[in-house]
Amino acid sequence: MDSTPHTLWQQCLDIIRQTVPEQHFRTWFEPLELVSLEAGELLLCVPNQFFCEYFDQHYAAYLMRAMNAVCGGKVKLNYKLKPAPVQNATNEPLLVVRNDAGQNRKGNPQAAPKPAPVDPQLNPRYTFENFVEGASNKLARSVGISIAETPGKIAFNPFFLYGPSGVGKTHLVNAIGVRIRELYPEKRVLFVSAHVFKTQFTDSVIHNTQNEFINFYQTIDVLIIDDIQEITTAKTQQSFFHIFNHLQQNNRQIIITCDRPPVLLEGMEERMLTRFKWGMTAEMEKPDTQLRRDILVSKIRKDGLVIPPEVVQYIAQHVESSVRELEGIINSIMAYSVVDNCEIDLQLTQRIVARAVNLEQKGLTSDDILSAVCSRYGVKAKELVSKSRKQAVVLPRQLAMYLIHKYTDMSYSQLGRLFGKRDHSTVLYACNQIAHRISVDKQFRREVEELEAALKSSGGR
């Protein structure tokens, strides 16, 4: 049997690929380079210090379990940083300068004319300080901070950030731009939506100024493109392709947001999709209940508002679609309380939330939910209230507790009595377990979302 270091390393990666999600494997294991494996010590080359620290904290355990298995004993792990690439003999980046005849020539960067200042088009209110971290955005935020501190590093360039509308993508990329401007005031940072980019390109075609359009974007040090999925026409993509290549080759930072991952982008040239995958791809998901609550608390403190905790909890549990909707609900509650000259309480909140998000679940009962959960998991209601500890029963029991607490007015104590005279702390633990699994297990989250959609469509009937 072949036991060379590279063979053992490949066997280790094959095991890990079966253990972690594919996106995690591509992001955190494919960039690793085997340097040596001898005398029980594994030496890996990593792209940069941030990558090293994050990997060691979150993924090294997977690696060591796999490596110990293929080597038949304990292996010690060490890292070395990848050396910075040498760009030319003088270690100065080559600059392409366009002469009067429109031809390209290599020039010294010091000889190039200094471009005019550029308005970054950043929203100064969107910073890392007021970006609330949670399970659904922790990785993206960590990468964003690393990019802000060392923009243009190869490992995270481009940075492709995707997720549904309203999860905070625009806030995060703005925060990156704002931090870069603070740390590197000399850098030319530009935030532009794909819609504006398209409009500018169309205008350049009409006025025959395409070269000036491309040349301007090639002077940018940090380019942030929001909603890249809107760039669909071939000519616009071609211009962006030239800009992208120039910035990438000159170690300029590119940050892109999208509502879907690169593999699901339609109407985009394959060469463009390939380049999107060169750097770092991260997903931002819809915030879970805990993060929604933290976001609400952050906004309430920032605005100096006084809102009862039970109101905050109710909003966090029932307003699930986006951060924008959370903020809109708070604004609506404040407006109603002023206009109607009334206290902010749970009754007012329930009325406003019901109008805003059309809660079909208002008519749901514990029996409706029990029936739906039993049907989904193939168990009987009497099993859920029994003392059985079988996994096939425990999971649907905990889920039923979670959903009943979420969609009815039943307290933990009432739920405990419903489910076989259990203590309220047992119900609380069950609800927390389900909430945590929803936040980390995509497949389970989809199951719960499908179940909730079915409950809402039935309207409790």
Secondary structure as UniProt FT lines:
FT   HELIX           5..17
FT   TURN            18..19
FT   HELIX           22..28
FT   TURN            29..31
FT   STRAND          33..38
FT   TURN            39..40
FT   STRAND          41..46
FT   HELIX           49..58
FT   HELIX           60..71
FT   STRAND          76..81
FT   TURN            89..90
FT   STRAND          95..98
FT   TURN            100..101
FT   STRAND          104..107
FT   HELIX           109..111
FT   TURN            124..125
FT   TURN            129..130
FT   TURN            135..137
FT   HELIX           138..149
FT   TURN            151..152
FT   HELIX           154..156
FT   STRAND          159..162
FT   TURN            165..166
FT   HELIX           169..183
FT   TURN            185..186
FT   STRAND          189..193
FT   HELIX           194..206
FT   TURN            207..208
FT   HELIX           210..217
FT   TURN            218..219
FT   STRAND          222..226
FT   HELIX           228..230
FT   HELIX           234..249
FT   TURN            250..251
FT   STRAND          253..258
FT   HELIX           262..264
FT   HELIX           270..276
FT   STRAND          280..283
FT   HELIX           289..303
FT   HELIX           309..318
FT   HELIX           323..339
FT   TURN            340..341
FT   HELIX           346..357
FT   HELIX           360..363
FT   HELIX           366..377
FT   HELIX           381..384
FT   HELIX           391..407
FT   HELIX           412..418
FT   TURN            419..420
FT   HELIX           424..440
FT   HELIX           442..458
FT   TURN            459..460
//
